[in-house]
Amino acid sequence: MTTREALRLLQGEIVQVVGCTEPAAVAYAFRTLVRHLPRKPNPAAFRAELRLSQDAFRNASTAVVPRLKTRGILAAAAAGIASRADDFNVFAAFDLRRARAFMENPDWLTVVPVRRRGLFVHAQLPGLRTGVTLSGRHDRIAKLGVFGEDRTPREKPLPKPPTLAEIFTLARARDPQLEALARDFIHRQVPPETGYPPETQLARRVAGRMAGYSHPVMTVTGSGNQGIFIALPYRRLYAEQGEAILPAVVFSLLAQVHLSAKHDRLSAKCGLATKAAPALAAGLAFARGAAPADIRRIFRDIPAALADLTCAGAEPACGRKARRAFRAV
């Protein structure tokens, strides 16, 4: 993997978002459809059907939608219809009154869980041959049809995830653009709360986000919680060590992508345990001179130590999981 490929890969995998990414994916699907309609939908006459994978359904059902302060899929879909955003950050700007109008009559939306794993969201307007499918990544439009016409965006696929050997090479290269991306990632992340130890800061920020915290979060591989988990410890180290810590940040970000290719982005297992905690630990170990064999042990041992951490949804309890995962790191 070249540094240019690594940069493009991370630029595609790091996205700033308000709110949890599964309800954001639901909102993004509806925002995409509404943008292609000739007129704004009427809450009294609008009808839609939403199909979700089991993992997307679980998290979208349990997370609180920012500003609406309401949990669930209906709130996410309503915010998407009322959104003004042109990108995946759908909860950053939406018409609150209009969203509430769509929540007052829930009969317009039919939700159907489907027997699929990972990220899959399909929203369609019955009888209009209009629908959109998101799959793979939360912001990836796999298919878009508008009144029977194929409007699927043509995009260049992201580079394949790096191998462990490539991660070592890229982190050691000290590429200015990669390190600038790493610096931007930690500095644009949610700010730490002063007066709390690191593990408590992580727990509070993760729990608050699940409860509808409206501060923008830097997500990585589709997860804001995992982005917070990796960024805040490095933000503290950057304040102490400056640019010297950036190769470790690059290592952790690439390790996160590497591990996300080995584990489903969404699953019944906690992503803090399977991806973010080993990725953070691997970057810190790299900074202290760890060899590939040491990193492979981290990739094996931390998930094993946290094997009982499962995903029951996007809930404030995720904060307790973040605390325990940080202790494992």
C-alpha positions in Angstrom: 0.0 0.0 0.0 1.3 3.4 -1.0 1.0 6.4 1.3 -1.4 7.9 -1.3 -3.6 4.8 -1.1 -3.5 4.9 2.7 -4.5 8.5 2.8 -7.5 7.9 0.5 -8.5 4.9 2.5 -8.5 6.8 5.8 -10.2 9.8 4.3 -13.0 7.5 3.3 -13.2 5.8 6.7 -13.0 8.9 8.9 -16.2 10.9 8.8 -17.4 13.6 11.2 -21.0 12.9 12.3 -23.5 14.2 14.9 -25.3 11.2 16.6 -25.0 7.5 16.4 -24.1 6.1 12.9 -26.9 3.5 12.6 -29.8 5.9 13.0 -27.7 8.3 10.9 -27.7 5.7 8.1 -31.5 5.5 8.3 -31.8 9.3 8.2 -29.3 9.5 5.3 -31.3 7.0 3.3 -34.5 9.1 3.7 -32.6 12.4 3.1 -31.3 10.9 -0.1 -34.8 9.9 -1.3 -36.3 13.2 -0.4 -33.7 15.2 -2.2 -34.8 13.4 -5.5 -38.5 14.0 -5.1 -40.2 16.9 -7.0 -41.8 18.3 -3.8 -41.5 18.0 -0.1 -43.3 15.1 1.4 -46.6 15.7 3.2 -46.7 14.1 6.6 -50.4 13.2 6.1 -49.9 11.5 2.8 -46.3 10.2 2.7 -45.7 6.4 2.9 -42.4 4.6 3.1 -41.0 1.1 3.8 -37.6 0.5 5.5 -35.7 -2.8 5.6 -32.8 -3.2 8.0 -30.3 -5.8 8.8 -30.5 -7.3 12.3 -27.4 -5.4 13.4 -28.6 -2.0 12.0 -32.1 -2.6 13.4 -30.7 -3.2 16.9 -28.5 -0.1 17.1 -30.9 2.2 15.3 -33.7 1.1 17.6 -31.8 1.9 20.8 -29.8 5.1 20.1 -31.2 8.5 20.9 -31.5 10.9 17.9 -29.9 14.3 18.8 -32.1 17.3 19.2 -35.3 15.2 19.0 -34.1 13.5 22.2 -36.1 10.5 21.2 -34.9 6.9 20.8 -35.6 4.8 17.8 -36.0 4.3 14.0 -39.1 6.5 13.5 -37.2 9.5 15.0 -34.2 8.8 12.8 -36.3 8.6 9.6 -38.2 11.7 10.5 -35.0 13.7 11.1 -33.7 12.4 7.8 -36.8 13.7 5.9 -36.4 17.1 7.7 -32.6 17.3 7.2 -30.9 20.1 5.3 -27.6 18.2 5.1 -26.0 17.3 1.7 -23.7 14.6 3.2 -23.8 11.8 5.8 -23.9 14.3 8.7 -27.7 14.4 8.6 -28.4 15.2 12.2 -26.2 18.3 12.1 -29.0 20.4 10.6 -32.7 19.5 10.3 -36.0 21.2 10.7 -37.1 20.2 14.2 -40.7 21.2 13.8 -41.0 19.3 10.5 -39.4 16.2 12.0 -41.8 16.2 14.9 -44.7 16.5 12.4 -43.6 13.2 10.9 -43.3 11.6 14.3 -46.9 12.5 15.3 -48.3 10.0 12.8 -46.1 6.9 12.8 -48.3 5.0 10.4 -46.4 6.4 7.4 -43.4 4.2 8.1 -43.3 0.4 7.8 -40.1 -1.1 9.3 -39.1 -4.7 8.3 -36.0 -6.4 9.9 -34.4 -8.8 7.4 -32.1 -11.8 8.0 -28.9 -10.1 7.1 -25.8 -9.2 9.2 -23.6 -6.1 9.1 -24.7 -2.8 7.7 -27.7 -2.9 5.4 -30.4 -0.2 5.0 -33.0 -0.1 2.3 -35.7 2.6 2.1 -38.3 2.7 -0.6 -41.5 4.5 -1.5 -44.1 2.0 -2.4 -45.6 2.2 -5.9 -43.1 4.9 -7.0 -40.2 2.7 -8.1 -38.0 4.9 -5.9 -35.6 3.5 -3.3 -32.1 3.6 -1.9 -29.8 0.9 -0.5 -26.9 1.5 1.8 -24.5 -1.4 2.4 -21.0 -2.1 3.5 -20.2 1.4 4.8 -22.8 3.6 6.6 -22.5 6.3 3.9 -22.2 4.1 0.9 -25.1 4.2 -1.6 -25.0 0.8 -3.2 -28.1 1.4 -5.3 -30.4 4.4 -5.9 -33.5 4.3 -8.1 -35.7 7.4 -8.7 -39.0 6.7 -10.5 -37.5 3.7 -12.2 -34.3 5.5 -13.3 -30.9 4.3 -12.0 -29.3 7.2 -10.1 -26.6 5.2 -8.3 -23.5 7.3 -7.7 -20.5 6.1 -9.6 -17.6 6.0 -7.1 -14.1 4.7 -7.2 -13.8 1.8 -4.6 -11.6 2.5 -1.6 -8.2 0.7 -1.5 -8.1 -2.7 0.2 -7.3 -2.6 4.0 -3.6 -2.8 4.8 -1.7 -5.8 6.0 0.1 -5.6 9.3 3.5 -5.3 7.5 2.1 -2.4 5.5 0.9 -0.7 8.6 4.4 -0.8 10.1 5.9 0.6 6.8 3.3 3.4 6.6 3.6 4.5 10.2 7.4 4.5 10.0 7.4 6.6 6.8 6.4 9.8 8.7 4.4 10.9 5.7 3.3 14.6 6.3 -0.2 14.1 4.8 -0.9 11.0 6.8 0.3 12.6 10.0 -1.7 15.7 9.2 -4.8 13.5 8.9 -4.0 11.9 12.2 -3.6 15.2 13.9 -6.9 16.5 12.5 -8.6 13.3 13.7 -7.6 13.7 17.3 -8.1 17.5 17.4 -11.5 17.5 15.8 -12.7 14.7 18.1 -15.1 15.5 20.9 -13.1 17.5 23.5 -12.1 15.7 26.8 -13.8 16.7 30.0 -11.4 18.2 32.5 -11.3 16.9 36.1 -11.8 13.3 35.2 -9.3 10.4 34.7 -8.9 9.2 31.1 -11.1 6.1 31.5 -13.9 8.2 33.0 -13.7 10.7 30.2 -14.1 7.9 27.7 -17.0 6.4 29.5 -18.8 9.7 29.9 -18.3 10.8 26.3 -19.4 7.4 24.9 -22.4 7.1 27.2 -23.4 10.7 26.5 -23.3 10.1 22.7 -25.6 7.1 23.0 -28.1 9.3 25.0 -28.3 12.0 22.3 -25.2 14.1 22.8 -25.2 16.6 19.9 -21.5 17.4 19.7 -19.9 16.3 16.3 -17.8 13.1 16.6 -15.0 11.9 14.4 -16.1 8.4 13.4 -13.7 5.7 12.1 -14.9 2.7 10.1 -18.4 3.8 10.8 -18.2 4.0 14.6 -18.2 7.2 16.7 -17.6 5.3 19.9 -14.5 3.7 18.5 -13.4 7.0 17.1 -13.7 8.6 20.6 -11.9 5.6 22.2 -8.9 6.0 19.9 -8.7 9.8 19.7 -9.0 11.0 23.3 -6.0 9.1 24.8 -3.9 10.3 21.8 -5.1 13.9 22.3 -3.7 13.8 25.8 -0.4 12.3 24.6 -0.1 14.9 21.8 -0.4 17.6 24.5 2.5 16.0 26.3 4.7 14.8 23.4 3.6 16.8 20.3 4.3 15.5 16.8 6.3 12.5 18.1 3.1 10.6 18.9 1.6 11.0 15.4 3.2 7.8 13.9 1.4 5.9 16.7 -1.9 7.5 15.8 -1.4 6.6 12.1 -0.6 3.0 13.2 -3.8 2.8 15.3 -6.0 4.2 12.6 -4.7 1.8 10.0 -5.0 -1.0 12.6 -8.6 -0.1 13.1 -9.3 -0.5 9.3 -7.2 -3.7 9.3 -9.3 -5.2 12.2 -12.6 -4.0 10.7 -11.9 -6.1 7.6 -11.4 -9.2 9.8 -14.5 -8.5 12.0 -17.9 -7.3 10.8 -18.4 -3.6 11.1 -21.6 -4.4 12.9 -22.1 -7.6 14.9 -23.3 -9.0 18.2 -19.8 -8.5 19.5 -18.7 -5.1 21.0 -16.5 -3.2 18.5 -14.6 -1.6 21.3 -13.4 -5.1 22.3 -12.7 -6.5 18.9 -11.3 -3.4 17.1 -10.8 -0.1 18.9 -9.1 -1.5 22.1 -6.6 -3.7 20.2 -6.0 -0.9 17.6 -5.3 1.7 20.4 -3.0 -0.8 22.2 -1.2 -1.7 19.0 -0.4 2.0 18.3 0.9 2.6 21.8 3.0 -0.6 21.6 4.4 0.5 18.2 5.5 3.8 19.8 7.4 1.7 22.4 9.2 -0.4 19.7 6.9 -3.4 19.5 7.6 -6.0 16.8 4.9 -7.5 14.5 4.8 -10.6 16.8 3.9 -8.3 19.7 1.1 -6.6 17.7 -0.3 -10.0 16.7 -0.5 -11.0 20.3 -2.3 -7.8 21.1 -4.8 -8.4 18.3 -5.4 -11.9 19.9 -5.2 -11.2 23.6 -7.3 -8.1 24.1 -10.4 -9.4 22.3 -10.0 -12.7 24.2 -9.9 -10.8 27.5 -13.0 -8.9 26.5 -14.9 -11.7 24.9 -17.9 -11.4 27.1 -18.5 -7.8 25.9 -21.4 -8.1 23.5 -23.5 -5.5 21.7 -27.0 -5.1 23.0 -27.6 -1.9 21.1 -26.5 1.7 21.1 -27.1 2.4 24.8 -25.5 4.4 27.7 -24.2 1.1 29.0 -21.6 1.4 26.1 -19.8 3.8 28.5 -19.1 1.0 31.0 -17.8 -1.1 28.2 -15.5 1.7 27.1 -14.1 1.9 30.7 -13.4 -1.8 30.8 -11.9 -1.8 27.3 -9.6 1.0 28.3 -8.4 -0.9 31.3 -7.6 -3.8 29.0 -5.5 -1.5 26.9 
